[in-house]
Amino acid sequence: NIDKASKEQHEVIFEKNFEGLVRPSCTVVYTFSYWLAYNDSAKQIGDQAYELLAVRLRSNQGSTTPYKEGRKYLEQIIERRMILDLISPAAREFVIVMSGGLLAQLREIMAGAIQEARVRGSYKVEEPDVQKAAEQIRGRMSRLLSESDYSLLQKVALTGIRPDNQYQRMVYLGHMMEYMNGELWLEINPIIQPLLKR
């Protein structure tokens, strides 16, 4: 599992040591950070790579129609991680929406919301707990944004332009999310969506 390695470490591993990675005569699963998919060195991986994109929550780009299978999948993940009596239906729905379909973000929101419920002396997670958890994550993510990043985010919010090297940093940092439904599309991470109204 090298998906936590730095960008420089990925370049050393995949550019300078690629032969060693593909040499074993058995199946090996490597995980690596998203940004590498847009690096020229990743082209040598070719058809051997499988992307795990964010879980779709809407049927298509720009659509308001919920994608039931994606939402059901995230609900099942929540069910496996906590007793449903300990989270209100409204809070559960808000967690799913704020996750944007990104599993790591869903876990982070859940952990923060549980902590917020504990702070107020409750065992049950309510929607305001999720809101506070999302605000904390938003605050951390906002510190990584420059003025030019805001312009780029506005452009994606309006057009849903497909990613290229210009966007890879934003996807890598989690400010944008990639989805697939026949076509690849980008959306702004729902956690930081309120920042675009500034």
N, C-alpha and C positions, 0 to 999 in steps of 0.2 A: 504494500500500500504506500505509494509514493505521492499521493495526491496532496499531502500536506507539505511537500518540499517546496523550496523557493523556485522562482522562475529560472534563476541561474542554475540551480541544481538540476532542474528538468532538462535544460539545454545540454548540460554535460552528459546526463544519462542518455537522452534520446538522440543527440547529435554525435557524440564522440564514442558512445558505447552501444550503439544500436545493435551491432552484430552479436554481441554477447546476450542481448535480450531475446533475440529470436533463435539463437543456436540450440537451446534444449529441444530434445526430440519428444517433448510431451506438451500438453496444454498448460500454459501459464497465464494467469489473469493479472494484468497490471492495471492499476487505476492511476489516473493522472489528472491534473487540473485542466479545467475547461479551456483555458487560454491556449494550451498546446495544440488544440484542434486547428488554430489559425496560424500556427508556426510552420514555416516551410519544412522543417525537419520532420514534422508529423506526416508529411506526404508519403514517406517511406513505409509507414505503418499500413497505408492503403486500406483494403477491404477487411483487414484483420481487426479494426477498431469498431467498437459499438458505443455510440453516444447515449448517455442517460440524461435526457433533458428533463426540465421541470414537468410535473404532472399538469396536464391541461385542465383548467377549471371552466373554460368556455369553449364552445364548439369550434370557433374559428376566430382569426384575428378581427378585431373590431366588433365582434358579435356580443350581444348581451344574453344570448341563450346559454344557460349553464350546461357544461359537459358532465352529465350525471355519472358516468363511469369514473372520471377523475375525482369528483367529489366523494363518491362512495369509497374509492380506494383510500383517500385521506381519512375519511371517517373510520375505516377499519384500522388504520394505523393508530389513531387516537384511542380506539376501543382496546387495542392490544397493549397500550401503554398506561391506561388508567381506567378506573371504574367509572362508567358513564354517569352514575349518580353524583359524582364529585365534580362535574362540570355542567353548567346549564346549557340547554340547546342553543341559545343565542351566543354564548361564549364559544361553543364548539364551532358554530358557523363562522364566527368572526376569526377564529384561529385559522380555519381553512382559507378564508378569503385573504387574510394578511400573509399567509405562507406563500401565496402566489404559486403553490404547487411544488415548492422547493422543500424537500424533506428535512434538510438540515435547519432551515429557517422555521419549519413547523415545530421541530423539537426545541429550538431556542425560544420561540414564543411560548410554548407550553411550559417550559421550565421557569421562564420569567413570570408568567401568569400564576403558576402555583406558588411561587415565592410571594407575589403580591397578595394572594389570598391568605397566606400564612401571616403576613405582616398585619393584615386587618383582622386577624384572629379567626379565620374561617377555614374549613376544610373544603369548601366548595368554590370552584373557580367561576366567577361571573364575568360578564362582558367588560366592565371597567377594569378588571384585573388584566385582561388581554390587551385592552387599550394602553394601559400603563407599560406593559411589557413591550408592546410595539413602539411606544414613544422612546423607551430606553434604547432599543435597537436603532431606531431612526436617528437619535442623537449621535450615536457612535458612527453610523454610516455617513451622516452629514459632514462630519469632520474630514472625510476623505474626498469631498467634492470641491472642485475649483469652479470659478465662474464659467470657464469654457465647458466644463462638465454639465452645468445647468443648461447651456445652449444645446448641447448634444442630446440631453434627456428630453428637452422640449421637442426637438426634431423627431425623436423616436416616438414620443407620445402622440404626435400628429400623424406620422407616416407609417410607423411600424417597420421601418427599413430593415432589410436583412443585414446581419452583422458582417463586418469585415475587420481588418486590423485596427481601424479607427475605434471600433466599439469593444474590442476584446478586453481592455482594461475594465470597462464598466460592467461587463458580464462577469469577469473574473472576481471583481469586488462585490458582486451581487446587486448592483444598482439596476441592472437590466436582467431580464430572464428570457431564455430561448424556449420556444415551443415548436412543435411539429404537428401538422395535420396535412400531409401531402406536401405542403410548402413550409419552409422554415420562417418563423416570424419572431419579432422581439416585442416585449412589453416592459414597461417600467415596473420595477418591484413595487408592489402595493404599499409596502412599509414606507417608502420614500415619496410616494405620489403626493402627499400633502406639501412637500418641500417645493414642488413646482408651482405652487400658487403664490410664492413669495414675490 
